[in-house]
């Protein structure tokens, strides 16, 4: 019985050690379901200028240009820099699920 306890504790400690070595991928805003990529009205901006739909502006009027927008959001860089929003650890991050379509599906539909 004593030998069994030692074997089980050794197994679990080895398992915990091995699982702690697994490198976790950082939580990128681009892979979050709240990420809003810059649109055509943003004049070709890159993804780093994306916005977070989880944090809309509190005022309907944007303070830089004075244009009233029905839905406008803080940029992802602002949301990730403030702990009251998402913060460095991405506390509000939710993984975006992307539906993968099988490559041979077109061939199957044609037959």
Secondary structure, 3 states (H helix, E strand, C coil): CHHHHHHHHHHHHHHHHHHHCCCCCCCCHHHECCEECCCHHHCCCCHHHCEEEEEECCCCECCCCCCECCCCEEEHHHHHHCCCCCCCCCCCCCECCCCCCCCCHHHHHHC
